[in-house]
């Protein structure tokens, strides 16, 4: 089963209109640690198989989405050891916090049942959140993604995000987490009243990356707004978890994403990655929505 990637997945704050900071060479140098970890993770999966590769790189409390959040270690421990298909992926965007302890990356993945096949059996995009462990190693604390038809041929050059360190909130973990929750709740409020595309327009960074099941990756606020407007109206979103870097400049959240009536069950899950931008405001850097499969 491809790396949990074929899945799914309220207070108000003022709209953010300031431009996002431009990534610098220093941002790229710092985030290279995330790219290196991601590539090593992928290499071990190729060499040892999906089960053993994931167990080597998942944090003990790491979460994967199947379709909702579950323990990654317990999920992969249940798989049979040995060959279970060739899963390959490569990072095309990465970012790291100012304290060098939390980062994330996203990019395309492929899955082949037969390693000698000329064409993969499945394609998609993933997103992994990484946290530096006490022993100096990087471990994946969250893994999610979507599947979609084969994309146009591409060899993506890696790009980098540029969050702004939080001078005040970085020294106050509870306040930083509360501010992240408030940003996520503000996004949810707009998504539930004006629509998801309006929330993207208000709170996303200029280089936001958006993933939807069945669709190619969308990059850029205007493109994401227009793409979502064509497929989603309003959604009720409830955050289940939030986590923030010690430096207060990167955080992630996830929760339920319901587009049906009030009595409908949860129809999808979302994951958000947030960067602090100009004026210490949180800006949405990444969003994925992963639908719960409908009963047959």
C-alpha positions as CSV (number, residue, x, y, z in Angstrom):
1,X,0.0,0.0,0.0
2,X,1.7,3.3,-1.0
3,X,3.0,5.1,2.0
4,X,-0.3,6.4,3.3
5,X,-0.1,8.8,0.4
6,X,-3.1,7.6,-1.6
7,X,-5.4,8.8,1.0
8,X,-7.2,11.3,2.2
9,X,-6.5,13.0,4.1
10,X,-12.9,29.7,15.6
11,X,-12.0,32.9,16.3
12,X,-11.4,35.4,13.6
13,X,-8.0,37.0,12.8
14,X,-7.4,39.9,10.4
15,X,-6.7,39.0,6.8
16,X,-3.1,38.8,5.9
17,X,-2.1,40.8,2.9
18,X,1.6,41.3,3.3
19,X,4.0,39.5,0.9
20,X,5.7,36.3,2.1
21,X,9.5,36.5,2.7
22,X,11.6,35.3,-0.2
23,X,13.8,32.2,0.5
24,X,17.5,32.9,0.8
25,X,20.6,30.8,0.4
26,X,20.6,30.4,4.1
27,X,17.1,29.0,4.0
28,X,18.1,26.4,1.4
29,X,21.3,25.5,3.4
30,X,19.3,24.9,6.5
31,X,16.5,23.0,4.9
32,X,19.0,20.7,3.2
33,X,18.9,18.6,6.3
34,X,15.2,17.8,5.6
35,X,16.0,17.0,2.0
36,X,18.8,14.7,3.0
37,X,16.6,12.9,5.6
38,X,13.8,12.5,3.0
39,X,16.1,11.0,0.4
40,X,17.7,8.6,2.9
41,X,14.2,7.5,4.0
42,X,13.3,6.8,0.4
43,X,16.6,5.0,-0.3
44,X,16.0,2.7,2.7
45,X,12.5,1.9,1.6
46,X,13.8,1.0,-1.9
47,X,16.5,-1.2,-0.3
48,X,14.5,-2.9,2.5
49,X,10.9,-2.6,1.5
50,X,8.0,-0.4,2.6
51,X,7.5,-2.0,6.0
52,X,11.0,-2.0,7.3
53,X,11.9,1.3,5.7
54,X,9.0,3.1,7.4
55,X,9.7,1.4,10.8
56,X,13.2,2.7,10.6
57,X,12.3,6.3,9.9
58,X,9.0,6.8,11.8
59,X,9.1,8.5,15.2
60,X,7.6,6.3,18.0
61,X,4.6,8.6,18.1
62,X,4.5,9.3,14.3
63,X,1.1,9.6,12.7
64,X,0.0,8.3,9.3
65,X,-3.4,8.8,7.7
66,X,-5.4,5.6,6.8
67,X,-7.7,7.6,6.1
68,X,-7.7,9.3,9.5
69,X,-4.7,9.7,11.8
70,X,-3.4,6.4,13.2
71,X,-0.1,5.2,14.8
72,X,2.5,4.8,12.0
73,X,4.6,2.3,13.9
74,X,1.6,0.1,14.8
75,X,0.3,0.3,11.2
76,X,3.5,-0.8,9.6
77,X,4.3,-3.5,12.2
78,X,1.1,-5.2,11.0
79,X,2.5,-5.5,7.5
80,X,4.3,-8.7,6.4
81,X,8.1,-8.3,6.1
82,X,9.7,-8.6,2.7
83,X,8.9,-7.3,-0.8
84,X,5.6,-5.4,-1.0
85,X,6.1,-3.3,-4.0
86,X,8.5,-0.5,-5.0
87,X,7.6,2.8,-3.5
88,X,9.7,5.8,-4.7
89,X,9.5,9.5,-4.0
90,X,11.5,12.7,-4.1
91,X,11.2,16.0,-2.3
92,X,10.5,19.1,-4.4
93,X,9.8,21.6,-1.6
94,X,11.2,21.7,2.0
95,X,11.4,24.1,4.9
96,X,12.9,24.0,8.4
97,X,12.3,26.0,11.6
98,X,14.8,28.5,12.8
99,X,15.8,26.3,15.7
100,X,16.6,23.5,13.3
101,X,14.3,21.0,15.0
102,X,11.1,20.9,12.9
103,X,10.7,20.7,9.1
104,X,8.6,19.3,6.3
105,X,8.9,18.3,2.7
106,X,6.6,17.4,-0.1
107,X,6.9,16.0,-3.6
108,X,5.8,13.3,-6.0
109,X,5.7,9.6,-5.3
110,X,5.2,6.5,-7.5
111,X,4.4,2.9,-6.7
112,X,5.1,-0.2,-8.8
113,X,4.0,-3.8,-8.0
114,X,6.9,-5.0,-10.2
115,X,10.2,-3.3,-10.0
116,X,11.0,-4.2,-13.6
117,X,7.9,-2.5,-15.0
118,X,8.6,0.4,-17.3
119,X,5.7,2.5,-15.9
120,X,4.5,2.8,-12.2
121,X,1.1,1.5,-11.2
122,X,0.2,4.6,-9.2
123,X,1.2,8.2,-8.8
124,X,0.7,10.9,-6.2
125,X,2.1,13.5,-3.9
126,X,3.2,13.2,-0.3
127,X,3.9,15.4,2.6
128,X,6.1,14.5,5.6
129,X,6.7,16.4,8.8
130,X,10.1,15.8,10.4
131,X,11.3,16.4,14.0
132,X,14.9,16.2,15.3
133,X,15.2,13.6,18.0
134,X,17.2,13.8,21.2
135,X,19.9,11.6,19.7
136,X,20.4,13.9,16.7
137,X,18.5,11.8,14.2
138,X,15.5,13.0,12.1
139,X,12.3,11.0,12.4
140,X,9.0,11.4,10.5
141,X,6.2,12.5,12.9
142,X,3.5,12.8,10.3
143,X,3.0,11.3,6.8
144,X,0.2,11.9,4.4
145,X,-0.7,12.4,0.8
146,X,-2.9,11.8,-2.2
147,X,-3.0,9.8,-5.4
148,X,-3.6,11.2,-8.9
149,X,-3.1,10.3,-12.6
150,X,0.4,10.4,-14.0
151,X,1.7,13.9,-14.2
152,X,3.5,15.5,-17.1
153,X,7.1,14.4,-17.2
154,X,9.0,16.5,-14.6
155,X,12.3,16.5,-12.8
156,X,11.4,19.0,-10.0
157,X,14.1,21.3,-8.7
158,X,13.8,21.5,-4.9
159,X,12.4,24.8,-3.7
160,X,12.5,26.1,-0.1
161,X,10.1,27.9,2.3
162,X,11.1,30.9,4.3
163,X,9.3,31.1,7.6
164,X,10.1,34.1,9.9
165,X,11.3,33.2,13.4
166,X,9.0,34.2,16.2
167,X,11.0,36.3,18.5
168,X,8.3,36.4,21.2
169,X,6.2,33.3,20.7
170,X,9.2,31.1,20.3
171,X,10.0,31.6,24.0
172,X,6.4,30.9,25.0
173,X,5.4,27.4,23.7
174,X,1.9,27.6,25.1
175,X,1.2,31.0,23.5
176,X,2.7,29.8,20.2
177,X,0.5,26.8,20.1
178,X,-2.6,28.9,21.1
179,X,-1.8,31.4,18.3
180,X,-1.5,28.5,15.8
181,X,-4.8,27.1,16.9
182,X,-6.4,30.5,16.5
183,X,-5.0,30.8,12.9
184,X,-6.4,27.4,12.0
185,X,-9.7,28.2,13.6
186,X,-9.9,31.5,11.7
187,X,-9.2,29.6,8.5
188,X,-12.0,27.2,9.4
189,X,-14.4,30.0,10.2
190,X,-14.0,31.5,6.7
191,X,-14.1,28.1,5.1
192,X,-17.4,27.4,6.8
193,X,-19.0,30.7,5.9
194,X,-17.5,32.1,2.7
195,X,-15.9,28.9,1.4
196,X,-12.5,27.1,1.3
197,X,-11.2,29.1,-1.6
198,X,-11.9,32.4,0.2
199,X,-10.0,31.0,3.2
200,X,-7.1,30.2,0.9
201,X,-7.2,33.7,-0.5
202,X,-7.1,35.3,3.0
203,X,-4.6,33.1,4.9
204,X,-2.3,31.3,2.4
205,X,1.2,32.2,1.6
206,X,2.0,33.3,-2.0
207,X,3.8,29.9,-2.6
208,X,1.2,27.7,-0.9
209,X,1.1,24.1,-2.0
210,X,-2.3,22.4,-2.2
211,X,-3.1,18.7,-2.7
212,X,-6.4,17.1,-3.5
213,X,-7.2,13.4,-4.1
214,X,-7.3,12.8,-7.9
215,X,-5.8,16.1,-8.9
216,X,-2.2,17.2,-9.7
217,X,-0.3,19.4,-7.2
218,X,-1.3,23.1,-7.2
219,X,1.3,25.7,-6.3
220,X,0.6,29.4,-5.7
221,X,-2.2,31.2,-3.9
222,X,-4.1,32.4,-7.0
223,X,-3.9,29.0,-8.6
224,X,-4.9,27.2,-5.4
225,X,-7.9,29.6,-4.9
226,X,-9.2,29.0,-8.4
227,X,-8.7,25.3,-8.3
228,X,-10.5,24.9,-5.0
229,X,-13.3,27.2,-6.0
230,X,-14.1,24.9,-8.9
231,X,-14.5,21.8,-6.7
232,X,-15.3,22.8,-3.1
233,X,-17.7,25.3,-1.6
234,X,-17.9,25.5,2.2
235,X,-16.5,23.0,4.7
236,X,-16.8,22.5,8.4
237,X,-13.3,22.0,9.8
238,X,-12.4,21.0,13.4
239,X,-8.8,20.8,14.4
240,X,-7.8,17.7,16.4
241,X,-4.1,18.4,16.9
242,X,-1.5,21.2,16.7
243,X,2.3,21.3,17.1
244,X,4.7,24.2,16.9
245,X,8.5,24.4,16.5
246,X,10.3,25.7,19.6
247,X,11.3,28.8,17.5
248,X,7.6,29.5,16.9
249,X,7.9,29.9,13.1
250,X,6.6,26.5,11.8
251,X,3.6,24.6,13.0
252,X,1.2,22.0,11.7
253,X,-2.4,21.1,12.4
254,X,-4.8,18.4,11.3
255,X,-8.5,17.5,11.8
256,X,-11.8,16.7,10.2
257,X,-13.1,18.3,7.0
258,X,-16.8,17.9,6.4
259,X,-18.6,19.2,3.3
260,X,-22.0,17.5,3.7
261,X,-24.9,18.2,6.0
262,X,-24.8,18.5,9.7
263,X,-25.8,14.9,10.3
264,X,-23.2,13.5,7.8
265,X,-20.2,11.6,9.1
266,X,-16.7,13.0,8.7
267,X,-16.1,13.0,5.0
268,X,-12.4,13.9,4.9
269,X,-9.3,14.8,6.9
270,X,-7.1,17.8,6.4
271,X,-3.5,18.6,7.3
272,X,-2.2,22.1,7.3
273,X,1.4,23.3,7.6
274,X,1.8,26.9,8.8
275,X,4.7,29.4,8.5
276,X,4.9,32.6,10.4
277,X,5.2,35.5,7.9
278,X,5.5,39.2,8.1
279,X,4.1,40.9,11.2
280,X,4.3,37.5,13.0
281,X,1.1,36.3,11.4
282,X,0.6,32.7,10.6
283,X,0.3,31.9,6.8
284,X,-0.8,28.6,5.3
285,X,2.1,27.0,3.5
286,X,0.6,23.6,2.7
287,X,-2.9,22.0,2.7
288,X,-4.0,18.5,1.9
289,X,-7.6,17.2,2.1
290,X,-7.9,13.4,2.1
291,X,-11.4,11.9,1.6
292,X,-12.8,9.0,3.5
293,X,-13.7,6.3,0.9
294,X,-17.4,6.0,0.5
295,X,-18.9,2.6,1.5
296,X,-19.4,0.3,-1.5
